[in-house]
Amino acid sequence: MDYRPTGVCSQLIHVELDGTTIKNVEFLGGCNGNTKGLSSLVRGMDANEAISRLEGITCGSKATSCPDQLAHALRQALNEN
């Protein structure tokens, strides 16, 4: 599923789950190295665990961040399954 983040540099987050396990995450836009690293770290992780670790992280003076927006995307993906 595709998620359009708000308040961050990335324009799209593509999430693939296998049940509740994160199969793949791809970001369009954002800080390339950071989003690739984040995607690699959460691959194979339970989505609920990733949400609990990432939710609420901010970026500078922004109220959100790419990790926080990924948590929102994962929650939406879980709700759609």
C-alpha positions as CSV (number, residue, x, y, z in Angstrom):
1,M,0.0,0.0,0.0
2,D,1.1,3.6,-0.6
3,Y,0.9,6.3,2.0
4,R,1.3,10.0,1.4
5,P,3.2,11.5,4.4
6,T,2.6,15.0,5.6
7,G,5.0,17.5,7.2
8,V,8.2,15.8,5.9
9,C,10.4,15.9,2.8
10,S,9.4,12.4,1.6
11,Q,6.5,12.4,-0.8
12,L,5.4,8.7,-0.7
13,I,6.0,5.7,1.5
14,H,5.3,2.3,0.0
15,V,4.7,-0.5,2.6
16,E,4.5,-4.2,2.0
17,L,3.4,-6.5,4.9
18,D,3.3,-10.2,5.2
19,G,0.7,-10.5,7.9
20,T,2.1,-8.2,10.5
21,T,5.7,-8.6,9.4
22,I,7.3,-5.8,7.4
23,K,8.3,-7.3,4.0
24,N,9.5,-4.1,2.3
25,V,9.4,-0.3,2.8
26,E,10.4,2.3,0.1
27,F,10.4,6.1,0.4
28,L,10.1,8.5,-2.5
29,G,12.0,11.6,-1.6
30,G,13.5,12.5,1.8
31,C,17.0,12.1,3.0
32,N,18.1,9.2,0.7
33,G,20.6,7.5,3.1
34,N,18.4,7.9,6.2
35,T,15.3,6.5,4.5
36,K,17.3,3.6,3.0
37,G,18.7,2.8,6.4
38,L,15.3,3.1,8.1
39,S,13.8,0.7,5.4
40,S,16.6,-1.8,6.0
41,L,16.3,-1.7,9.8
42,V,12.5,-2.4,9.8
43,R,12.6,-5.1,7.2
44,G,11.5,-8.4,8.9
45,M,10.3,-6.6,12.0
46,D,6.8,-6.9,13.4
47,A,4.9,-3.8,12.3
48,N,3.5,-3.2,15.8
49,E,7.0,-3.2,17.3
50,A,8.2,-0.8,14.6
51,I,5.2,1.5,15.3
52,S,6.0,1.5,19.0
53,R,9.7,2.4,18.4
54,L,9.1,5.1,15.7
55,E,5.9,6.9,16.6
56,G,6.4,10.4,18.0
57,I,10.0,10.9,16.6
58,T,10.4,14.5,15.4
59,C,12.8,16.1,12.9
60,G,14.3,19.4,14.0
61,S,11.5,21.8,14.7
62,K,8.9,19.7,12.8
63,A,6.2,17.9,14.8
64,T,6.8,14.8,12.8
65,S,9.6,12.9,10.9
66,C,10.0,10.2,8.3
67,P,10.1,7.5,11.0
68,D,7.0,8.9,12.6
69,Q,5.2,9.0,9.2
70,L,6.3,5.4,8.6
71,A,4.6,4.5,11.9
72,H,1.4,6.1,10.5
73,A,1.8,4.2,7.2
74,L,2.3,0.9,9.1
75,R,-0.8,1.5,11.2
76,Q,-2.8,2.2,8.1
77,A,-1.4,-0.9,6.4
78,L,-2.3,-3.0,9.4
79,N,-5.9,-1.6,9.4
80,E,-6.3,-2.4,5.7
81,N,-5.2,-6.0,6.2
